[in-house]
Amino acid sequence: MHLNFHFTAVQTLWTLTFAAQLVLLVVLLGRDRIKRFPFFTISIALTALRLLASRLLFGRMAPVVLSEIFIIAADISAIAGILVVVEMARRAFVGLGRRGWILGTLVVLAIGGSVLAAWGPWPPLKSLTTDSSLAVFRLLQLAAQKLDTLIDLLSIELGLVVLFLGRRFSGGWRTHVQRIVIGLFTASAAQLAIQATWQLIAKSAVPRSQAEYDRILGLRDHLFNSNGAIYIAVLVWWIVCLWVEEPPAYQIEQVAPNSGLAGSTAASPALIESETAE
């Protein structure tokens, strides 16, 4: 018997992504990870909801209304993404003093903001200041796009810092925090790399025929599909890592002195190990 599955690459990626997000939410709920990573859970739920809405509402509503809904949803998801970065940083660097937090935050934001300012294109200012509802949604759309880019930049910076310094605090190897950050780092790096590659291709490629134009569009689709496949791999990574328990040294939670993060932080693994040895 010969079975024919008429699924395109986009449909297959959509199905796998949505299924993986649902499984991840089940793992977060079933393994009681939501209390520890509430914003991460909210971000995954919002992404899954937007993915489902794109399938259910596309072609069933007026294009303008649909665009407004998705622009607002994108802004909400971007805010949630910023909170996820903050949440992971707080969890990874328990015990870091107030001065260290302020200095680290300023350095990370300065680097991310500088790259974001240079990362184009930026629309003309007049198109954003026109007194009309269309200009408002253009501004909201720009905010969502630039916040997404900023989140990717901050996730990459946070990933590098956690990999090099996390072991000194609460973001050591095999911890849930580090593994979530590794996933964020991978997804963000792939997103920015593919976005930059496509921008270079779009600027340099000058199609001289319909065949060349179709080839460029096909290359774009392959790039975006590759990004979707990487995100699915990250979701699977999160599912597996969050299902497995952390090493015992990282499972005891308490308030870190002088951290300013009362009620939501874990003790330093070095401190736990020394107390256990005694």
FENQUICOR-V810862 format. One record per residue. PSI is psi in whole degrees, -180 to 180 (* if undefined). OMEGA is omega as a letter, one per 30 degrees, with the letter a starting at -180 (none if undefined). NEAR is the number of other C-alpha atoms within 8 Angstrom. Layout:
{{PSI,OMEGA,NEAR} {PSI,OMEGA,NEAR}}
This chain:
{{132,a,2} {125,a,3} {133,l,4} {120,l,4} {108,a,4} {64,l,4} {132,l,7} {171,l,6} {-38,l,7} {-45,l,8} {-40,l,8} {-45,l,9} {-40,l,12} {-46,a,9} {-46,a,8} {-39,l,9} {-48,a,12} {-42,l,11} {-43,l,8} {-37,l,11} {-41,l,12} {-43,l,9} {-41,l,9} {-42,l,12} {-38,l,11} {-42,l,8} {-44,l,13} {-39,l,12} {-48,a,9} {-33,a,7} {11,l,8} {47,l,8} {-10,a,11} {-39,a,9} {-34,a,6} {-33,a,6} {65,a,9} {-42,a,8} {-34,l,11} {-43,l,11} {-44,l,11} {-41,a,9} {-43,l,12} {-41,l,10} {-41,l,10} {-41,l,9} {-42,l,9} {-40,l,11} {-42,l,8} {-38,l,10} {-43,l,10} {-41,l,9} {-36,l,9} {-33,l,8} {-37,a,7} {-33,a,7} {-21,a,9} {127,a,9} {-3,a,6} {-3,l,6} {163,l,8} {137,a,7} {-38,a,7} {-46,l,6} {-42,l,8} {-42,l,11} {-41,l,8} {-41,l,9} {-46,a,8} {-30,l,9} {-45,l,12} {-43,l,10} {-37,l,9} {-39,l,10} {-42,l,12} {-43,l,8} {-36,l,11} {-41,l,12} {-42,l,9} {-37,l,12} {-40,l,13} {-42,l,9} {-32,l,9} {-44,l,11} {-44,l,12} {-43,l,8} {-45,a,11} {-38,l,11} {-42,l,9} {-41,a,10} {-34,a,13} {-29,a,13} {54,l,11} {138,l,15} {-9,l,11} {132,a,9} {166,a,8} {-42,a,9} {-40,l,6} {-39,l,8} {-46,a,9} {-47,a,8} {-46,l,8} {-42,l,8} {-44,a,8} {-41,a,8} {-47,a,8} {-44,a,10} {-36,l,9} {-44,l,8} {-48,a,8} {-42,l,11} {-38,l,9} {-44,l,8} {-40,l,9} {-40,l,11} {-34,a,7} {-13,a,6} {113,a,6} {-172,f,6} {158,l,4} {135,a,4} {160,l,6} {144,a,6} {-34,a,6} {-33,a,6} {-18,a,9} {-16,a,11} {0,l,7} {136,a,7} {82,l,5} {161,l,6} {-31,l,6} {-40,l,6} {-35,l,12} {-45,a,9} {-28,l,10} {-41,l,10} {-41,l,9} {-39,l,11} {-42,l,12} {-41,l,8} {-43,l,9} {-44,a,12} {-46,a,8} {-34,l,9} {-39,l,10} {-43,l,10} {-42,l,10} {-40,l,11} {-43,l,13} {-43,l,14} {-45,l,11} {-36,l,12} {-39,l,13} {-45,l,13} {-46,a,9} {-40,l,12} {-44,l,13} {-42,a,8} {-42,a,9} {-41,a,14} {-36,a,10} {-32,a,7} {-8,a,9} {-32,a,14} {-25,l,11} {-14,a,10} {-116,a,15} {20,a,16} {38,a,15} {178,a,12} {140,l,7} {6,l,8} {155,l,12} {-37,l,9} {-50,a,10} {-39,a,16} {-35,l,12} {-44,a,10} {-38,l,13} {-41,l,9} {-44,l,12} {-43,l,13} {-47,a,13} {-47,a,10} {-42,a,12} {-43,l,13} {-42,l,10} {-42,l,10} {-49,a,10} {-39,l,10} {-45,a,8} {-39,l,11} {-44,l,8} {-39,l,8} {-44,a,8} {-37,l,10} {-40,l,8} {-42,l,8} {-44,a,8} {-34,a,7} {-37,a,7} {-29,a,6} {128,l,7} {96,a,5} {133,l,8} {-1,l,6} {168,l,6} {-35,l,7} {-42,l,6} {-38,l,9} {-44,l,10} {-36,l,8} {-40,l,8} {-43,l,10} {-37,l,8} {-38,l,8} {-39,l,8} {-45,l,9} {-40,l,8} {-40,l,8} {-48,a,10} {-36,l,9} {-36,l,11} {-40,l,8} {-41,l,12} {-39,l,10} {-39,l,9} {-40,l,10} {-38,l,10} {-43,l,12} {-38,l,8} {-41,l,12} {-43,l,13} {-41,l,10} {-46,l,9} {-41,l,12} {-49,a,11} {-46,a,8} {-38,a,10} {-17,l,12} {-36,a,8} {142,l,6} {155,l,6} {164,l,9} {149,a,8} {-32,a,6} {-19,a,8} {5,a,13} {-14,l,8} {122,a,9} {138,l,8} {172,l,9} {126,l,11} {130,a,13} {140,l,6} {19,a,7} {-19,a,11} {17,a,6} {48,a,10} {137,l,8} {-2,a,6} {19,a,9} {162,l,13} {152,a,14} {153,l,15} {136,a,13} {-34,l,11} {-41,l,8} {-43,a,8} {-44,a,11} {-38,a,9} {-40,l,8} {-36,l,7} {-39,l,6} {-36,l,5} {*,none,4}}
